[in-house]
Each structure stands twice: as structure tokens, then as C-alpha cells.
Amino acid sequence: MKILKGIGPYEVREANFEALRLGFGYMDIKYSPAYFHGIAGSVFRIGGICPCAPTCTTAMSPQELITLLGYSYTELPYESGEADEVERMIEAVRASIDHGIPALVWNAMTMCEWDVVTGYDEAEQAFYGRVPWLNGRDEYQKSPWDRSKEQAGLTGVMAIIYGGQADYFDREKAEIAALREAVRHGNDTENLDKKGGEEWVFLQGKAAYNRWADDFSKSNKERGLGDAYCMDIYPSCHARAGAFLREIAGNYPNAAEKLLAAAELFDEEADYLKQAALLLTWSSPEVDAERNAKVYPLLKGAAVKYGEAIDALEAAVCHL
């Protein structure tokens, strides 16, 4: 049995990139939550709205972010799910932990998300790790160490093992790319021409936000799994957008004023989201006309502020 001590709890309620950040942090590769999620793009993303949106509407994969930050990694692939394949993954994760380095394991504890695995118990055949729902609490979660195989077909990868530094992290290039991608995503018109058709379609950015709000203008709109899960993730992520922009604004004097203006708008968006989240929790009623009447102006306010923030960010990008 071995458990790595000192891996901090989640500060951002987001499964994939926060797990990655905690692993890096344990190896003394430290970034603020706002900066890390800003570079990853999770502070700007919104899609769906559906239960998978926070996971599938990403600017990049965890592997791409590892590479961007200048580090290498090894994947433990999922192909057949045979016992020897799963055993290789378990042994690789245990070996990493034995060397004092945590690992990322798909579906280790959080369903269909990446988790940072911080220890193992061979007697119980279990992994220990951090999970989003214990954010701020100094506790480890325990799950069977072969749990990844249940959902690894979704990614084709069961685990990611951190490697060493392989390249230089070009901060300016990464920051500008993150801002440009935020603008592109916010203005994405994917499936917008199909909105309102017979079949539901996945929307991105402003379009997804506005439809989400407009849906709750209807008194009979049901609160679904997607609403609850997105409200689990987006308020925490989006609350870091303003901080990210303030952290980098000084690096771009020609765009600083516009970046700071965008930061203020993202702060206002996050405040609306935080209030709306209280009404769309997992325990909230599925159908509640009175609740919908309260949540609609909050979601609409968030959507408007997000749209204005993306527009301000677009104006700033022109000066980078």
C-alpha cells in the first residue's frame, strides 16, 4: 500500500483539467487555478446543454495540455479490455506512484472523467485519489483499481502517466492561442441553422447559452441531468475567467484595457451563474414553474454578460 501525501484538494469543480493541475502541482510544477484553466480554455467553454457538455466541449485534451506545457506522457491504451491490458495499466499506475508521481486514470472514481490517482492498496485492489465533489476537503476517495475498463472505450485510453520535461513552454503563444480559441468558441455557429428543428442539436458558446436561458422562459421546462451537471461545473470554471485575464493583462499593454474590461464582464456572468446554480441543483425539482420564473432572468443575464465578454475579448485579440 502506498498513498502520496500532500496532493491538494480540488479548487475548481471540474474533473479533467483540475485533476491534471493537481498532479503537476504535486511535482512542484505550479500554476494558479485561474491560469491553468485559462490556458486549458475551461474558463470560457459552454456547450450543449447536456450531461456530457463539460467533458466533450473542450479546447484541448489533457494530453494536448501536457504537451503544450512542455512535458511528455505515456498512455495506457484500451483496445480489448482483456485482463492483461487492464493489469498493465494498474502496474504502470502503481509504478508511477512508487516513484512519487501521481497518475491520471479515466473513470477511476468520477464517472467518465479523468481522476488524479494518488495511491493504491494491493490488498483491497483499490486506487485512492481526489475527486471534484470533495473540493476543499482533505480526503481521498477509494475505488476498485480496474474501474477504468468500464468506460475506457469512450477514450481508448485508461491512464496517462506523467513524463519529464520535453520542451519549452511558450507562455505568450499559449495565452494568445487561448484567447483566440475563446473568441472562436464563443461565436461558434455549429448546428445553429438546425436550432428549433424536430431533433435536438448540440450548440456551442453564445448559442448554447442563449438557448439554455430561453428554454427556462417556459414554465413547463424540466430541469434535466444536463442542467444539473453543467451547473456543477460551469460556475466554478467561469468564475476564474476574470482572474485569468487580469493575470495576463500586464503582458499585453496594447490590449490590457480591453482584457480588463472583458474580465469585469466575465465576473458579472459568473455571479449570475452562481445564483442560478442554487436553483438547478441535483436535488431541485424537475418541473417547477416558480423556479423557472426565477432562474430564467439569471441565466439570461449570464448569457448576455458572456456574450458581451466574448465581444470584448474579440476586440482585445485584435491588439495582441
SELUM-884811 format. One line per field, with one value per residue (C-alpha): residue number from 0; x, y, z. Coordinates in steps of 0.2 Angstrom, whole numbers, plus 5000, padded with zeros to 4 digits. Example, Ala and Ser with C-alpha at 12.3 -4.5 7.8 and 13.67 -1.06 7.14 Angstrom:
REM SELUM-884811
pos <- [0	1]
c1 <- [5062	5068]
c2 <- [4978	4995]
c3 <- [5039	5036]
***
This chain:
REM SELUM-884811
pos <- [0	1	2	3	4	5	6	7	8	9	10	11	12	13	14	15	16	17	18	19	20	21	22	23	24	25	26	27	28	29	30	31	32	33	34	35	36	37	38	39	40	41	42	43	44	45	46	47	48	49	50	51	52	53	54	55	56	57	58	59	60	61	62	63	64	65	66	67	68	69	70	71	72	73	74	75	76	77	78	79	80	81	82	83	84	85	86	87	88	89	90	91	92	93	94	95	96	97	98	99	100	101	102	103	104	105	106	107	108	109	110	111	112	113	114	115	116	117	118	119	120	121	122	123	124	125	126	127	128	129	130	131	132	133	134	135	136	137	138	139	140	141	142	143	144	145	146	147	148	149	150	151	152	153	154	155	156	157	158	159	160	161	162	163	164	165	166	167	168	169	170	171	172	173	174	175	176	177	178	179	180	181	182	183	184	185	186	187	188	189	190	191	192	193	194	195	196	197	198	199	200	201	202	203	204	205	206	207	208	209	210	211	212	213	214	215	216	217	218	219	220	221	222	223	224	225	226	227	228	229	230	231	232	233	234	235	236	237	238	239	240	241	242	243	244	245	246	247	248	249	250	251	252	253	254	255	256	257	258	259	260	261	262	263	264	265	266	267	268	269	270	271	272	273	274	275	276	277	278	279	280	281	282	283	284	285	286	287	288	289	290	291	292	293	294	295	296	297	298	299	300	301	302	303	304	305	306	307	308	309	310	311	312	313	314	315	316	317	318	319]
c1 <- [5000	5006	4997	5006	5003	5001	4991	4979	4960	4951	4950	4940	4925	4930	4936	4948	4960	4959	4965	4979	4984	4984	4996	5008	5007	5012	5028	5031	5025	5013	5001	4986	4969	4964	4980	4979	4961	4963	4976	4966	4951	4939	4935	4927	4918	4900	4890	4875	4867	4868	4876	4892	4895	4908	4918	4916	4916	4934	4948	4960	4963	4973	4987	4987	4989	5003	5012	5008	5016	5032	5031	5029	5017	5014	4996	4990	4978	4961	4958	4950	4948	4957	4963	4982	4978	4970	4984	4997	4988	4987	5005	5010	5000	5007	5025	5022	5016	5030	5041	5032	5022	5003	4994	4978	4966	4950	4934	4944	4932	4922	4911	4918	4930	4949	4954	4971	4976	4987	4989	4984	4981	4986	4976	4960	4964	4960	4966	4965	4963	4955	4938	4928	4914	4926	4934	4941	4940	4956	4950	4954	4942	4944	4938	4942	4958	4950	4935	4943	4939	4920	4921	4938	4930	4925	4943	4953	4964	4964	4978	4990	5007	5017	5034	5048	5051	5052	5051	5049	5033	5030	5018	5014	5010	4999	4990	4986	4980	4969	4961	4958	4950	4939	4933	4931	4921	4910	4905	4904	4888	4889	4871	4863	4854	4846	4840	4822	4820	4812	4828	4838	4856	4871	4876	4892	4896	4884	4871	4871	4870	4855	4845	4848	4841	4827	4822	4819	4807	4795	4785	4785	4803	4810	4827	4837	4853	4862	4856	4862	4879	4883	4878	4890	4905	4902	4900	4916	4926	4919	4922	4941	4940	4941	4956	4965	4963	4969	4984	4990	4984	5000	5009	5000	4999	4991	4976	4977	4962	4951	4956	4952	4935	4932	4937	4924	4910	4916	4914	4897	4892	4900	4889	4873	4878	4882	4864	4856	4866	4857	4840	4846	4855	4853	4840	4830	4813	4812	4797	4794	4786	4790	4808	4809	4802	4817	4831	4826	4832	4848	4853	4848	4859	4873	4871	4871	4886	4895	4891	4897	4913	4917	4914	4926	4939	4937	4941	4956	4963	4964	4978	4988]
c2 <- [5000	5017	5034	5050	5064	5082	5082	5097	5096	5102	5121	5121	5110	5102	5084	5083	5098	5101	5083	5087	5103	5094	5081	5094	5104	5088	5088	5106	5112	5125	5136	5146	5138	5153	5152	5134	5133	5149	5141	5125	5135	5128	5145	5150	5134	5131	5119	5108	5110	5091	5080	5077	5095	5100	5085	5085	5104	5107	5117	5103	5086	5083	5075	5091	5102	5091	5094	5112	5114	5106	5089	5071	5057	5039	5032	5015	5011	5002	4991	4975	4976	4960	4956	4958	4975	4981	4973	4983	4999	4995	4991	5007	5017	5008	5010	5029	5031	5021	5034	5048	5054	5053	5047	5051	5037	5038	5034	5029	5037	5050	5043	5046	5059	5059	5057	5060	5044	5047	5030	5011	4997	4980	4970	4979	4981	4999	5016	5032	5049	5066	5070	5086	5083	5084	5100	5110	5094	5085	5067	5054	5044	5025	5014	4997	4999	4991	5003	5012	4997	5000	5016	5017	5013	5031	5037	5022	5026	5020	5030	5044	5043	5060	5061	5073	5090	5088	5106	5124	5131	5147	5156	5171	5159	5148	5164	5171	5155	5153	5170	5167	5150	5158	5170	5157	5145	5159	5164	5146	5143	5124	5117	5135	5133	5117	5125	5123	5108	5092	5085	5092	5098	5102	5121	5130	5146	5161	5150	5136	5149	5159	5143	5137	5153	5154	5136	5141	5155	5141	5137	5118	5117	5102	5103	5088	5080	5091	5107	5100	5094	5110	5119	5108	5113	5130	5142	5136	5137	5153	5161	5160	5169	5186	5181	5173	5189	5200	5188	5190	5208	5216	5206	5214	5233	5237	5226	5227	5239	5228	5212	5220	5226	5208	5202	5213	5206	5188	5192	5198	5182	5171	5180	5177	5158	5156	5162	5151	5136	5137	5134	5120	5108	5089	5089	5103	5098	5093	5103	5119	5134	5146	5140	5143	5161	5164	5155	5162	5180	5174	5163	5176	5189	5176	5173	5192	5195	5181	5187	5205	5197	5187	5203	5212	5198	5199	5217	5214	5200	5212	5221	5206]
c3 <- [5000	4996	4996	4991	5004	5001	4985	4987	4986	4971	4970	4954	4952	4936	4933	4919	4919	4938	4941	4929	4938	4955	4948	4941	4957	4967	4956	4960	4943	4950	4941	4948	4945	4935	4924	4922	4917	4906	4896	4895	4890	4903	4910	4893	4887	4887	4876	4875	4886	4890	4903	4893	4888	4901	4896	4877	4874	4877	4869	4870	4878	4894	4883	4872	4888	4895	4878	4877	4895	4888	4896	4890	4895	4892	4888	4893	4879	4880	4865	4870	4889	4891	4909	4904	4896	4912	4923	4913	4917	4935	4936	4927	4939	4954	4947	4945	4962	4969	4961	4969	4954	4954	4938	4928	4927	4916	4926	4941	4953	4944	4930	4913	4918	4922	4940	4948	4957	4972	4979	4979	4991	4984	4997	4993	4974	4975	4970	4980	4973	4973	4966	4962	4974	4989	4983	4998	5009	5013	5010	4997	4988	4986	4971	4963	4953	4937	4937	4922	4910	4912	4902	4894	4877	4876	4876	4870	4885	4903	4911	4907	4916	4918	4910	4911	4904	4885	4878	4882	4887	4876	4888	4876	4862	4873	4881	4864	4857	4872	4870	4851	4854	4867	4854	4841	4853	4859	4842	4835	4825	4824	4821	4824	4807	4814	4830	4833	4821	4826	4833	4847	4842	4851	4852	4857	4865	4864	4855	4868	4882	4875	4871	4889	4896	4883	4887	4905	4900	4898	4914	4909	4906	4915	4925	4917	4921	4909	4918	4935	4929	4919	4935	4945	4933	4924	4938	4946	4930	4923	4940	4935	4918	4925	4936	4921	4911	4925	4927	4909	4905	4910	4897	4883	4886	4869	4874	4893	4894	4884	4893	4909	4903	4897	4914	4923	4911	4915	4933	4931	4921	4935	4948	4938	4936	4954	4958	4945	4951	4968	4959	4947	4959	4958	4972	4964	4957	4938	4935	4944	4936	4950	4950	4931	4933	4945	4935	4918	4921	4930	4915	4903	4912	4912	4893	4890	4900	4892	4875	4880	4887	4872	4861	4872	4871	4852	4852	4863	4852	4838	4848	4853]
***
